[in-house]
C-alpha cells in the first residue's frame, strides 16, 4: 500500500548492502573533450540501494564543486570522482589515487555514461542541488522511480519514470528475465550485485548502517516506487490553516512551532491506500481510457448508499446500483458497464482527521480540546486541521493539548525486550506474584495528574508510592473535615457569613481564591498545577494553620454555640470545595466523600451537582488584613518562645493607634481576654491589647518587635504599622477538660468549660 510521510519513521540502525559501481564514460563532456588520456574514464557512484541501479536514468553532480579524474595505483583504472572525496576513497580502496586532472562540476554537462546492467543503454550526466559531499563519491546514481530527489531531477529534465517494481516489491518484466519476480530487498539485491560483478562494474561492496524509512506500524523497511494515488494539495490550504491556528490555544505553547514546521514541509497529502479494509474512495474509472469519474452527483449517491447499507456495499453491489442512470445522466457519462469501481481506500488519517464532522454539533462546531501525544503533530492534529479548514475555513478545535510519553523509572523508553513496561491494569490490581501491590485507579490517576504531561513522564514503584502517600494526606484531610461535620446540617445550622468569626470568614476568602486558581489550572489542562495548588492549600492553609487554630473551639465549645457552628459552616464549605476540586483526578475518593457529606439527598452523585461554589460575600474588606496582621504578630510570638507550646504564655501586644490597632480591635474589643478571636489566633492563655507596653513588665518577659504592611483597597491605603510584644509565662492553671491554661486551679474547670458542662447537664 501507499504510505504518507506522516506514517513513516526513520530507523537510524538500518543496515544496507552499499556498493561502489562504475558507469563507463562513453561520451566526454564537450568542455573535457580536448583533454588527453581521458578515453577510458568511468564515473564512480555509491548507493545504499543497489536494487535501484537497473532503474538508473542519470548520474548527478554538484555544479559548483570540484571534480577530478584519478588513476588507481594498483590497476591503473581511471575514475571520475569529486575532488573532496578523493582521500577517503583512497583509504577505502587501500590504494593511492593519482590526480590526472581537476575541473569544475559545471564542465561535466553533456557527458554520457554506459548503463552498468542494461546493454546499449546510455544515461546522461546532469546537475542537481541534492548532491552532497558528506558520503560517497560526489556523484549520485539517479533512479527517478525510487526517490523524491531523483524524481525531481526527472521532472526537470523530462527523464523516464518507468517503474520496474510491482506492488509486491518484486521486479517486473521491465527489469529483464534475470530479475523478474525477484523481491527487490533480498534476492533482487543479490542478483543486481551479481550483474554488476559480471559487467566488471562493481568496485566495492560494504555494510552501511544508516537512517532508512520504515512503516511505523509493521516496523518494516519500505520500498519507494511511483504509483498513481489520490492527493490533497496541502500547499493550497497552508495559509488558511496557519490563520486558523492563531485562534487555537496550544499547550505547551512550544508545540506550536513544531506543528507549523511540519505543516510547512507537507506539500501533498497522499490519501489513497491499497489495503483490504478501509473506507472506499468513491471513484469510478473508464474501462478503456482509465479516466476517473467523480463529481458531486456520484459522491452524493454513494454517500446515501453508505448511510443506508454501510460502506461494504461499495464492494458488494453491482456497478449499475453504484452508478444508476440518473447519476450518469447528470454526470454526462456513458453506461455503467463502461466503468469499474476504484479499489483504493482512504488513508486512516483522513478518517480520523474527519472525525469532527461526525462528532461535533452544528451549534458548537469546534471541540473544546484535542488531546494526544506529540507524535500527532504530524498526524491527527494536522489531518483534522487540514480537513476542517478545507471544508469550513476554521480549525476543529479551540485547544490542543500535546503530551509526552511514559518512560521507565530510569527514564528509558518502555520496551518488552527490556522488561520495563508498566501495565496500567497491574498498577490498579497488582501483580499475581506480589511484585506490585494493588494501588487502585486513583493512585494511577494522581500520578498522571501530578506529572508534567508535556514532557516524558517516569513511572515505577517510587513514583507510585509517592502518589499513594500524597493521596493519603488528601484522604486524611477529608476525613478530618467529615468527622467534624458529624451532626451538622448546613441546610438548618449554617451561619450567615457576616456572623461568622473572622478566621472562619478568612478561610472562606482563601477557599474562594483556591477555587479560582484550581478552575484556571483545569481550564488550561494543567493538572500538575491543580495538584500543587491543592497540596499547598491542604498543608499550609488547613493543616498548619486553620485546623490548629479551631480545634479548641471545635472540640470544647458548646455543641450548638455560634462559634462552633461558624467553624462547621466553614468546614462544610471547605469540604465541598476540596471534594469538587479533586474529583476530576480522584473520582472514586471524591464520590465516596460526597456520599457521606451531610446535606445531600440520598443517591445524589457529585458528578451531577456542579462545580466549585463560591460567593462574593466571602471577600470582605479588611478581613484579610486583620487575620494576616494577627498571623504576623503570632509569628513574632512563636519566634520569642522556646518550643511551640503557646498556650502556656500570656501575650501583650502594643500597637500605636492607627489601622493595625483598629484591625486587632476587631478581633478583640476588650483590653484583656482569654476567649477572644485574637486569643484563638494566637493560641495563647491570655492576650492583652494596648497602645504601649506596661512599665511594670515581669523581669523575665520576652520582648520582640515587628512591622506589618497594611494594604487596603487595592493599594490605595498603604501603611507600615510597627508593633511590640511582651511574652510572660501564665499564672493560670491548666483546665483538665480543654487543657488550656485558663483555670483558677488544676482541679477545677475553666469558666468556658464549666458553662458548657453545666449546660449539657
C-alpha positions in Angstrom: 0.0 0.0 0.0 1.0 3.6 -0.3 2.0 5.4 2.8 2.0 9.1 3.7 5.2 10.7 5.0 3.5 11.0 8.4 3.2 7.2 8.5 7.0 6.7 8.2 9.5 6.6 10.9 13.2 6.6 10.3 15.3 3.8 11.7 18.9 5.0 12.3 20.2 1.4 12.7 19.1 0.1 9.3 21.8 -1.9 7.6 22.1 -1.9 3.8 24.5 -3.5 1.3 26.1 -0.4 -0.1 28.1 -0.6 -3.4 30.5 1.5 -5.3 29.7 0.9 -9.0 31.3 2.3 -12.2 29.5 3.8 -15.2 31.9 3.9 -18.1 32.0 7.4 -19.7 31.3 6.8 -23.4 30.8 10.4 -24.5 33.1 13.0 -22.8 31.5 16.3 -21.8 32.3 18.9 -24.6 34.4 21.0 -22.3 36.6 18.0 -21.5 36.9 16.5 -25.0 40.2 18.3 -25.6 41.8 16.7 -22.5 44.3 13.9 -23.3 44.2 10.5 -21.6 40.5 10.5 -20.7 39.4 7.8 -23.2 38.7 5.1 -20.6 37.3 7.0 -17.7 34.5 5.6 -15.5 32.2 7.6 -13.3 32.1 6.2 -9.8 28.8 6.2 -7.9 27.9 5.0 -4.4 24.4 3.7 -3.4 22.9 2.0 -0.4 20.1 0.6 -2.6 21.8 -1.4 -5.3 18.4 -2.9 -6.4 17.6 0.5 -7.9 20.5 0.5 -10.3 18.5 -1.2 -13.1 16.1 1.8 -13.0 19.0 4.3 -13.3 18.3 7.2 -15.7 21.2 9.6 -14.9 24.2 10.4 -12.8 24.0 13.7 -11.0 26.8 16.0 -10.0 27.2 19.3 -8.0 27.7 22.1 -10.5 29.8 24.3 -8.1 32.0 21.5 -6.7 35.5 20.4 -8.0 35.9 17.0 -9.7 39.0 15.0 -10.6 40.0 12.2 -12.8 42.2 9.9 -10.7 44.3 6.9 -11.5 44.4 3.9 -9.3 48.0 2.9 -8.4 47.1 -0.8 -8.1 45.5 -1.3 -11.6 45.7 2.0 -13.5 41.9 2.3 -13.6 40.7 5.9 -14.3 37.8 7.1 -12.1 35.9 10.3 -12.1 35.1 11.4 -8.5 34.6 14.6 -6.5 38.0 16.1 -5.6 36.8 16.5 -2.0 36.1 12.7 -1.7 39.5 11.5 -3.2 41.3 11.0 0.1 38.6 9.0 1.8 38.1 6.8 -1.3 41.8 6.1 -1.5 41.7 4.9 2.1 38.6 2.8 1.4 40.2 1.1 -1.7 43.6 0.7 0.0 45.4 2.2 -2.9 46.9 5.6 -3.9 44.8 7.7 -6.3 46.9 9.8 -8.6 45.3 13.0 -9.8 45.2 13.3 -13.6 43.2 16.5 -13.9 40.7 18.6 -12.0 37.9 20.8 -13.2 34.6 22.3 -12.0 31.4 20.3 -11.9 29.7 22.6 -14.5 32.2 21.2 -17.1 30.6 17.7 -16.8 27.5 18.9 -18.6 26.8 16.9 -21.8 28.6 13.7 -20.8 27.0 10.3 -21.4 27.7 7.1 -19.5 27.1 3.4 -20.3 24.5 1.7 -18.0 26.2 -1.0 -16.0 23.5 -3.7 -16.2 21.4 -2.8 -19.3 23.4 -3.2 -22.6 23.2 -0.4 -25.1 21.5 2.0 -22.6 23.1 5.4 -22.1 22.5 7.8 -19.2 23.4 11.5 -19.0 25.5 13.4 -16.5 23.1 16.1 -15.0 23.5 18.9 -12.5 21.4 18.6 -9.3 21.1 20.5 -6.0 20.7 17.4 -3.8 24.2 16.1 -4.4 26.3 16.3 -1.2 29.9 15.6 -0.3 29.2 14.1 3.1 29.4 10.5 1.9 30.1 8.5 -1.3 31.8 9.9 -4.4 30.1 13.2 -5.0 28.3 11.6 -8.0 24.8 10.3 -7.4 23.2 7.4 -9.1 19.7 8.6 -10.1 16.6 6.3 -10.3 13.6 8.6 -10.7 11.2 5.8 -9.9 12.7 5.2 -6.4 13.5 8.6 -4.8 12.0 12.0 -4.4 15.2 13.9 -5.2 15.7 11.6 -8.2 12.0 12.2 -9.3 12.6 16.0 -9.1 15.6 15.7 -11.5 13.5 13.6 -13.8 10.6 16.1 -13.8 13.1 18.9 -14.6 14.9 17.1 -17.4 11.9 15.0 -18.6 13.5 11.7 -17.9 11.6 8.4 -17.9 10.0 7.4 -14.6 9.1 3.8 -15.7 8.9 1.5 -12.7 10.4 -1.9 -12.7 8.9 -2.9 -9.3 5.4 -4.1 -8.7 3.1 -3.7 -5.7 4.5 -6.8 -4.1 8.0 -5.3 -4.1 9.2 -7.6 -6.9 10.9 -6.8 -10.2 8.6 -6.7 -13.2 9.4 -7.9 -16.7 10.7 -4.4 -17.5 13.8 -5.3 -15.4 14.6 -8.3 -17.7 14.2 -12.1 -17.3 17.1 -12.4 -14.9 15.5 -10.1 -12.3 11.7 -10.7 -13.0 9.7 -11.8 -9.9 12.7 -11.4 -7.5 12.0 -9.5 -4.2 14.0 -6.3 -4.6 15.2 -6.0 -1.0 16.6 -9.6 -0.8 17.1 -11.9 -3.8 16.8 -8.9 -6.2 19.6 -7.1 -4.5 21.8 -10.3 -4.6 21.1 -10.6 -8.3 21.8 -6.9 -9.2 25.2 -7.1 -7.3 25.9 -10.3 -9.3 25.1 -8.5 -12.6 27.5 -5.6 -11.6 30.3 -8.2 -11.0 29.6 -9.8 -14.4 29.9 -6.4 -16.1 33.1 -5.6 -14.1 31.2 -2.6 -12.7 31.4 -3.5 -9.0 34.3 -1.7 -7.4 33.5 -2.4 -3.8 30.6 -3.7 -1.5 30.3 -2.7 2.2 27.8 -2.9 5.0 26.3 0.5 5.7 24.3 1.5 8.8 22.2 4.5 8.0 18.7 6.1 8.5 16.0 4.5 6.4 12.2 4.9 6.3 10.2 2.2 8.0 6.4 1.7 8.1 5.5 2.9 11.6 3.0 0.0 12.2 4.8 -3.1 10.8 8.3 -1.7 11.6 9.4 -3.0 8.2 11.6 -1.1 5.7 9.6 0.5 2.8 10.2 0.4 -0.9 9.9 3.7 -2.7 8.2 3.4 -6.0 5.9 5.5 -8.2 2.2 4.7 -8.3 -1.0 6.5 -9.2 -2.5 7.9 -6.0 -5.0 10.5 -4.8 -3.5 13.5 -3.2 -4.7 16.6 -1.3 -2.7 19.6 -2.4 -2.0 20.9 1.1 0.0 23.8 -0.3 -3.3 25.5 -1.2 -4.5 25.1 2.5 -1.4 26.1 4.4 -2.1 29.8 4.7 -5.7 29.2 5.8 -4.5 26.5 8.3 -1.9 28.9 9.8 -4.5 31.6 10.1 -6.9 29.2 11.8 -4.2 28.1 14.3 -3.8 31.7 15.5 -7.2 31.3 17.2 -6.2 28.0 18.9 -4.6 27.6 22.3 -1.7 25.1 22.2 -0.4 23.6 25.4 2.5 23.7 25.7 3.0 26.7 23.5 6.4 25.4 22.3 4.5 22.7 20.3 3.1 25.4 18.0 6.4 25.9 16.2 6.7 22.2 15.6 3.2 22.0 14.2 3.8 24.9 11.9 7.2 23.5 10.7 5.6 20.1 9.9 2.8 21.9 8.1 5.3 23.9 6.0 7.1 20.7 5.0 3.9 19.0 3.8 3.2 19.9 0.2 1.0 17.0 -0.8 -1.0 14.5 1.3 -1.5 11.1 -0.2 -4.9 10.0 0.9 -5.3 6.7 -1.1 -4.3 3.3 0.2 -4.2 -0.2 -1.2 -5.5 -2.2 1.8 -8.0 -4.9 2.2 -10.0 -2.8 4.7 -11.0 0.8 5.0 -13.5 3.4 3.7 -13.6 3.1 -0.1 -12.7 6.2 -2.2 -15.8 6.7 -4.3 -14.1 6.9 -7.7 -15.0 5.1 -10.9 -12.6 4.5 -13.8 -13.5 4.2 -17.5 -12.6 0.6 -18.6 -10.6 1.7 -21.6 -9.3 5.2 -21.0 -8.9 4.8 -17.2 -10.3 8.3 -16.9 -11.6 8.8 -13.3 -15.3 9.6 -12.8 -16.0 11.5 -9.6 -18.3 14.5 -9.1 -20.9 15.9 -6.6 -23.6 13.6 -8.1 -21.6 10.4 -7.9 -20.4 11.2 -4.4 -23.8 12.2 -3.1 -25.3 8.9 -4.4 -22.6 6.7 -2.9 -22.8 8.6 0.4 -26.5 7.9 0.5 -25.9 4.1 -0.1 -23.2 4.1 2.6 -25.6 5.6 5.1 -28.3 3.1 4.2 -26.2 -0.1 3.7 -22.8 0.6 5.1 -19.5 1.1 3.2 -19.1 -2.5 2.3 -21.9 -2.0 -0.3 -19.1 -0.5 -2.5 -17.7 -4.0 -2.9 -21.0 -5.9 -2.8 -23.4 -4.0 -5.1 -23.3 -4.3 -8.9 -21.9 -1.3 -10.7 -25.4 -0.4 -12.0 -26.5 0.2 -8.4 -23.5 2.4 -7.7 -23.9 4.3 -10.9 -27.7 4.5 -11.7 -28.9 6.1 -14.9 -30.0 9.4 -13.3 -26.5 9.9 -11.8 -24.8 9.0 -15.1 -27.1 11.5 -16.9 -26.2 14.3 -14.5 -22.5 13.4 -14.9 -22.8 13.3 -18.7 -21.2 9.9 -18.7 -21.8 6.7 -20.7 -23.4 3.5 -19.5 -22.4 2.0 -16.1 -21.0 -1.0 -17.9 -18.2 1.2 -19.3 -16.9 1.8 -15.7 -15.2 -0.1 -13.0 -15.2 0.8 -9.3 -11.9 2.0 -7.8 -10.2 -0.3 -5.3 -8.4 2.3 -3.2 -9.4 3.1 0.3 -8.9 6.3 2.3 -5.9 6.9 4.5 -6.9 6.2 8.1 -5.6 9.7 8.9 -8.2 11.1 6.6 -10.9 9.0 8.5 -9.7 10.2 11.9 -9.0 13.7 10.6 -12.6 14.0 9.6 -14.0 12.8 13.0 -15.1 16.4 13.8 -17.7 16.1 11.1 -19.3 13.1 12.8 -18.9 14.2 16.5 -19.3 17.9 16.8 -22.7 19.6 16.9 -23.6 22.3 14.4 -24.3 24.6 17.3 -20.7 24.3 18.5 -18.6 23.4 15.6 -15.3 23.3 17.5 -14.2 20.9 20.1 -13.0 22.3 23.4 -9.8 20.3 23.2 -8.0 17.6 21.2 -5.6 15.7 23.4 -2.9 13.4 22.1 0.9 12.7 22.1 3.5 14.9 20.5 3.8 12.3 17.7 0.3 13.5 16.4 1.7 17.0 15.5 2.2 15.4 12.1 -0.8 13.1 12.4 -4.2 13.6 13.8 -3.8 17.2 14.9 -2.7 18.1 11.4 -5.1 16.0 9.4 -8.0 17.3 11.5 -6.9 20.8 10.9 -6.5 20.4 7.1 -9.9 18.7 6.6 -11.7 21.2 8.7 -10.0 24.2 7.1 -10.7 22.8 3.6 -14.5 22.4 4.3 -15.2 25.1 6.9 -12.3 27.6 6.9 -11.8 27.0 10.7 -9.9 24.7 13.0 -11.9 21.9 14.5 -10.6 22.6 18.0 -10.3 25.5 20.4 -7.3 24.0 22.2 -4.6 21.4 21.5 -3.1 19.5 24.5 0.2 17.9 23.4 1.6 15.4 25.9 4.8 13.5 26.2 5.1 9.7 26.8 5.5 7.5 29.8 9.0 6.1 30.3 10.5 3.8 32.9 11.6 4.9 36.3 15.2 5.3 34.9 13.9 7.5 32.1 14.3 4.7 29.5 11.8 4.1 26.7 9.5 1.2 27.7 10.2 -2.0 25.8 9.0 -5.6 26.2 12.5 -6.8 25.4 13.9 -4.7 28.3 11.1 -5.9 30.6 10.4 -2.4 31.8 6.8 -2.0 30.5 4.4 -0.9 33.3 0.9 -2.3 32.7 -1.8 0.1 34.0 -4.0 -2.9 34.9 -1.2 -4.2 37.1 -0.8 -0.8 38.8 -4.5 -0.8 39.6 -5.0 -4.5 40.5 -1.5 -5.6 41.5 0.6 -8.5 40.1 -0.1 -12.1 41.0 3.5 -12.6 42.2 3.1 -9.7 44.6 5.8 -7.7 43.0 3.5 -4.7 42.5 0.8 -4.0 45.1 -2.8 -3.1 44.1 -2.5 0.7 44.1 -6.0 1.3 42.7 -7.2 3.6 39.9 -7.0 6.8 42.0 -3.2 6.4 42.6 -2.6 5.9 38.8 -4.7 9.0 38.1 -2.9 11.1 40.7 0.5 10.0 39.2 -0.7 11.2 35.8 -2.1 14.5 37.3 1.0 15.5 39.2 3.3 14.7 36.4 4.4 17.3 33.8 2.5 15.7 31.0 4.1 18.0 28.4 7.4 16.1 28.7 8.4 12.4 29.2 7.0 11.1 32.5 8.7 8.5 34.6 6.7 5.7 36.2 7.7 3.0 38.6 7.4 1.9 42.3 8.9 5.1 43.7 6.6 7.4 41.7 3.6 5.3 42.6 4.5 5.1 46.3 4.8 8.9 46.3 1.4 9.3 44.7 -0.1 6.9 47.2 1.4 8.9 50.1 0.1 12.2 48.6 -3.4 10.7 48.3 -3.2 9.5 51.9 -2.7 13.2 53.0 -5.6 14.3 51.0 -7.8 11.5 52.4 -6.8 12.3 56.0 -7.7 15.9 55.4 -11.1 15.0 54.0 -11.6 12.5 56.9 -10.9 15.3 59.4 -13.4 17.6 57.7 -16.1 14.8 57.5 -15.6 13.8 61.1 -16.1 17.3 62.5 -19.3 17.8 60.5 -21.0 14.9 62.3 -24.4 16.1 63.4 -24.2 19.3 61.4 -26.9 20.0 58.7 -25.9 23.0 56.6 -29.4 23.5 55.4 -30.5 24.2 59.0 -27.5 25.1 61.1 -25.2 27.1 58.7 -24.2 30.5 60.0 -24.5 33.6 57.8 -21.0 34.6 56.6 -21.4 38.1 58.1 -22.0 36.5 61.5 -19.1 34.1 61.3 -15.8 34.5 63.2 -13.1 36.4 61.4 -10.8 33.4 60.9 -13.7 31.3 59.5 -14.6 34.1 57.1 -10.9 34.4 56.2 -10.9 30.7 55.3 -13.9 31.2 53.0 -11.9 34.0 51.4 -8.9 31.7 50.9 -11.3 29.0 49.7 -12.7 31.4 47.1 -9.2 32.1 45.8 -8.3 28.4 45.9 -11.4 27.6 43.7 -10.5 30.3 41.2 -6.9 29.1 40.9 -8.0 25.4 40.5 -10.5 26.3 37.9 -8.0 28.3 35.9 -5.5 25.4 36.1 -8.1 22.9 34.9 -9.1 25.2 32.1 -5.5 25.3 30.9 -5.3 21.5 31.2 -2.6 21.8 33.8 -3.5 19.1 36.3 0.0 19.3 37.7 -0.7 22.9 38.8 -4.0 21.7 40.3 -2.1 19.1 42.4 0.4 21.8 43.6 -2.4 24.3 44.5 -4.3 21.5 46.3 -1.3 20.3 48.3 -0.4 23.9 49.3 -3.9 24.7 50.5 -4.1 21.4 52.5 -0.6 21.7 54.0 -0.2 25.4 54.6 -3.7 26.9 55.0 -5.5 23.9 56.6 -3.2 21.6 58.4 -0.6 24.0 59.6 -2.9 26.9 60.3 -6.7 26.6 60.4 -7.1 23.1 61.9 -4.7 24.0 64.7 -6.5 27.2 65.5 -10.0 25.9 65.6 -9.6 22.5 67.4 -10.2 24.1 70.8 -13.5 25.7 69.7 -14.5 22.7 67.7 -14.0 20.2 70.5 -14.6 22.2 73.6 -17.3 24.9 72.9 -20.9 24.0 73.4 -22.2 21.9 70.5 -24.8 24.5 69.4 -22.7 27.5 70.1 -22.4 30.2 67.4 -18.6 29.9 67.4 -18.7 26.1 66.8 -21.5 26.4 64.2 -19.5 29.2 62.5 -16.5 26.9 62.4 -18.6 24.0 61.0 -20.1 26.2 58.3 -16.6 27.0 57.1 -15.5 23.3 57.3 -18.6 22.3 55.2 -17.8 24.8 52.5 -14.1 23.7 52.6 -15.0 20.1 52.3 -17.3 20.8 49.4 -14.7 22.9 47.6 -11.9 20.3 48.2 -14.1 17.4 47.1 -15.1 19.1 43.9 -11.6 20.3 43.1 -10.1 16.8 43.5 -13.0 15.0 41.7 -11.6 15.1 38.2 -8.4 13.4 39.4 -9.7 11.2 42.2 -13.3 10.4 41.2 -13.7 7.4 43.5 -12.5 9.1 46.6 -14.5 12.3 45.8 -17.7 10.3 45.3 -17.1 8.3 48.5 -16.7 11.6 50.4 -19.8 13.2 48.8 -22.0 10.2 49.8 -21.0 10.8 53.4 -21.3 14.6 53.4 -24.3 16.0 55.3 -26.9 18.0 53.4 -27.4 15.8 50.3 -30.3 13.8 49.1 -29.8 10.0 49.2 -28.5 8.6 45.9 -27.3 12.1 44.6 -24.0 12.0 42.8 -21.2 14.6 43.0 -20.8 14.5 39.2 -24.2 15.9 38.5 -24.1 18.6 41.2 -22.0 21.3 39.6 -18.5 22.7 40.0 -16.8 24.5 42.9 -19.1 27.1 44.5 -18.1 30.5 45.9 -19.7 33.7 46.9 -18.6 37.4 46.6 -19.7 37.7 50.2 -16.6 35.8 51.2 -14.4 38.7 50.0 -14.9 41.2 52.9 -12.7 44.4 53.0 -10.3 44.4 56.0 -10.9 40.8 56.8 -7.7 39.5 55.1 -5.6 42.3 56.6 -7.0 41.7 60.1 -6.2 37.9 60.1 -2.9 38.2 58.3 -1.8 41.0 60.6 -2.6 38.8 63.6 -0.7 35.9 62.0 2.4 38.2 61.5 2.2 39.0 65.2 1.8 35.3 66.0 5.0 34.6 64.1 6.8 37.1 66.3 5.2 35.4 69.3 6.4 31.9 68.2 9.9 33.1 67.5 10.1 34.5 71.0 9.4 31.4 73.0 11.3 28.1 73.3 9.3 25.3 71.6 5.8 25.9 70.2 3.5 25.4 73.2 2.0 28.9 73.1 -0.9 28.2 75.4 1.4 28.4 78.5 2.1 32.1 77.8 0.4 35.4 78.3 0.9 37.8 75.3 0.8 41.5 75.5 0.6 43.3 72.1 1.4 47.0 71.9 0.4 49.0 68.8 0.2 52.7 68.3 -3.3 54.0 67.4 -3.8 53.5 63.7 -5.0 51.0 61.1 -3.3 47.9 62.6 -4.7 48.7 66.1 -8.2 49.0 64.7 -7.8 45.7 62.9 -6.7 44.0 66.1 -9.6 45.6 68.0 -12.0 44.0 65.5 -10.6 40.7 66.8 -10.6 41.6 70.5 -12.7 44.5 71.8 -11.5 44.1 75.4 -8.1 45.2 76.6 -7.6 41.7 78.0 -9.2 38.4 77.2 -8.9 34.6 77.4 -11.7 33.9 74.8 -11.4 36.5 72.1 -10.8 35.7 68.4 -7.3 37.2 68.8 -6.6 34.8 71.7 -7.8 31.9 69.4 -5.5 33.0 66.6 -2.5 33.4 69.0 -3.4 30.2 70.8 -2.2 31.9 74.0 -3.5 31.6 77.5 -4.4 35.4 77.5 -3.9 38.3 75.2 -3.6 41.9 76.4 -4.1 44.6 73.7 -2.7 48.1 74.4 -1.1 51.1 72.8 2.0 50.8 74.9 3.8 48.1 76.7 3.2 48.3 80.5 6.1 49.7 82.6 5.7 47.1 85.3 6.6 44.1 83.0 7.8 40.9 84.6 11.6 40.8 84.7 11.5 37.5 82.7 9.3 38.9 80.0 10.4 38.1 76.4 10.3 41.1 74.1 10.0 41.3 70.4 9.2 43.9 67.7 7.9 43.8 64.1 6.2 45.7 61.3 3.2 44.7 59.3 2.4 46.3 55.9 -1.3 47.1 55.6 -2.5 47.2 52.0 -6.2 48.2 51.6 -8.4 49.0 48.7 -6.0 47.6 46.1 -3.1 49.6 47.4 -4.9 53.0 47.8 -4.3 52.7 51.5 -0.8 51.5 52.5 0.6 51.8 56.0 3.7 50.3 57.7 2.5 49.5 61.2 5.1 48.8 63.9 4.1 46.7 66.9 5.8 45.3 70.0 5.1 42.2 72.1 5.9 41.0 75.6 5.6 37.3 76.4 5.3 36.1 80.0 4.5 32.7 81.5 0.9 32.5 82.6 0.0 32.2 86.2 -3.3 30.4 85.4 -3.7 26.6 85.9 -4.4 24.0 83.2 -8.0 23.2 82.7 -8.5 19.4 82.9 -11.1 19.4 80.1 -9.8 21.8 77.4 -6.1 21.7 78.5 -5.9 25.5 78.1 -4.2 27.5 80.9 -7.3 29.4 81.8 -8.4 27.7 85.1 -8.0 29.1 88.6 -6.6 25.8 89.8 -5.7 22.4 88.4 -8.7 20.7 89.9 -11.4 22.9 88.5 -12.7 23.7 85.1 -12.0 27.0 83.3 -15.1 29.4 83.1 -15.8 28.4 79.5 -15.7 24.6 80.1 -17.7 25.0 83.3 -20.5 26.7 81.4 -20.5 24.1 78.7 -20.6 21.2 81.1 -23.4 22.8 83.2 -25.5 23.4 80.0 -25.0 19.8 78.9 -26.3 18.5 82.2 
